Amino acid sequence: MTTAQHKIGSGFGAKSTADDVLKGIDLTGRLAVVTGGYSGIGLETTRALTKAGARVVVPARRPDTAREAVAGIDGVELDEMDLGDLESVRGFADRFLASGRTVDLVIDSAGIMACPETRVGPGWEAQFATNHLGHFALVNRLWPAIAAGGARVVSVSSTGHHASGIRWDDIQWSQGTDKYDKWEAYGQAKTANVLFAVHLDRLGADHGVRAFALHPGGILTPLQRHLATEEMVERGWIDEDGNMLHPELFKTPEQGAATQVWAATSPQLDGLGGVYLEDCDVAEPAPADGGRTGVKEWAIDTEQAARLWKLSADLTGVDAFAG
């Protein structure tokens, strides 16, 4: 398969921070929407963007928690939104559009990982619904402001996409033929995040809108809140006292935010789009012999991306490009 998935030699790497990739970039007058912008790498993204001059709108499921987290950061605006509730997404988007502002950057950083089987909305599997469908609806509802700003849209995926492609025969784990696997469900949601960027870039390029997906790296943040200590010990992440066992394998939150900030702002990506990034560069295709680097072919397949877009539009009832 011919692919644009090849490193461009950005000069940055796994240890680069969000501040590093923003050196020399002035975001004064630019507006960013950052989901999850009050926790983990999302909070570091908010800090870095505002430091570079941007105004950051943070839609938050927990506004009080968000308000406390961003206290003291100038240039942040909070509003309420729950990605697992499409009416909540609609409400946020309507309020934003009513302000008449345009959007320059969208970073879909919020997400849940490896939670117990949970249903939201009309019975949708929560990881697919929250990580993918909520962001799909948000971007499509904000499309007038995104198109007017010629924005970059950044979909935060994960190396977790290696765990599963789209389960076309049972996306919602509702058939009862397979026992629910929280990691496979997470993998499907993260593959959906990549496919979303692939097709959005195809649809949006003529409007000056480019889209990227990425793996931020391994970072210990509140994203792990659904994992028991015993499970993280078993995976070799921490010891029984909660101490990180292999610091060299993990990024700091500042390093974890770097790739999504680079994706949203770097002039090195001008003219590119629809690609998957890692360690502040375009990723290579995943090696055929396994491993956890690069991007799986199923996540950048244009036919699957188009199929997922149509399904997502049918499920959410919103498609900015319909008709």
Residue, then its C-alpha position, 0 to 999 in steps of 0.5 A: m500500500t502506498t502511504a505517506q506514513h514516513k518520518i519527515g525528520s522533524g528534529f524532535g523526539a520522544k523526550s521533546t516537551a510541548d514547550d520545546v515544539l512551540k519555541g518560536i511559534d506565536l499563537t496570539g489571536r488563535l483559538a483552540v478547543v481542547t477536550g480533556g484540557y484540564s487533566g493529564i496531557g490535556l492540561e499540559t496542552t492547555r498550559a503550553l498553548t496559552k503560554a504561546g498566546a492562544r486562547v483555549v476553550v476547555p469543554a469539561r464533564r466536571p466543570d468544578t474539577a476543571r476550574e480548580a485544575v486551570a486556576g492561575i492559567d490565563g487565557v482559558e475558558l471553561d464550558e460544560m460538555d459530556l462526550g458520552d451525552l450527544e445532547s450535551v455535545r450539541g449544547f456546547a457546540d450551539r453555545f460556541l457557535a452562537s459566540g460567532r468565533t472561529v476555531d483555529l485548533v481542535i485537539d480531541s484529547a479527552g478519553i477513557m481507557a480500559c473501563p469495565e463494560t459500560r453503556v451510554g446513550p442508546g446502549w452504546e459501548a462507552q469507550f467507542a461512544t466517548n472516545h470516538l462518537g462524542h468527538f465525531a459529533l463535536v467536530n461535525r457540529l463545530w464545523p462552521a467555525i472550524a472551516a471558517g478558521g481553516a483549523r487543524v483537527v487533532s485526534v488523540s489515538s494511542t498505540g492501543h489501536h494495535a489491539s483491534g481494528i473495527r469490529w464491524d460485525d459487533i462494534q457495540w459488543s451487543q451480540g453476546t457472542d464474545k465476552y467483553d474485553k476492555w482492552e480490545a474495546y479500547g483498541q477499537a476506539k483508538t483505531a476509530n480515532v485514527l480512521f476519523a482523522v483519515h476521512l476528515d482530512r479527505l473531506g476537509a482539505d478543500h476547506g483548508v482544514r487538515a486532520f491528524a491522529l497520534h500516539p502521545g506516548g506512555i504516560l501515567t496520568p488519570l487516564q489509568r483511573h479504571l485500572a486496579t493497582e494490581e493490574m498495573v503491577e502485573r503489567g510492570w508499570i509500577d511496584e506495589d507501593g505505586n512507584m514507577l518501575h521503568p521511568e525510561l519507558f514513560k513520558t512526563p505529561e509535558q513530553g506526552a503533550a508534545t506530539q499533539v501540540w506539534a500536530a496542531t501548530s507545527p509549520q513542518l506539517d503544512g501541506l500534510g494531513g490524514v497521517y498518524l504521528e508519534d514522538c513528534d514526527v510522522a510514524e512509519p507503518a507498523p512492522a509486520d513482525g509485531g511490536r508496538t510502534g508505527v501505525k497499523e494498516w487497518a487504521i489508515d485504510t481509506e475505505q474503512a475510514a469512509r465506512l466508519w464516517k457513514l456509520s458514525a453519522d448514522l449513529t449520531g445523526v450529524d454529518a457536516f458534509a451530508g448533501 
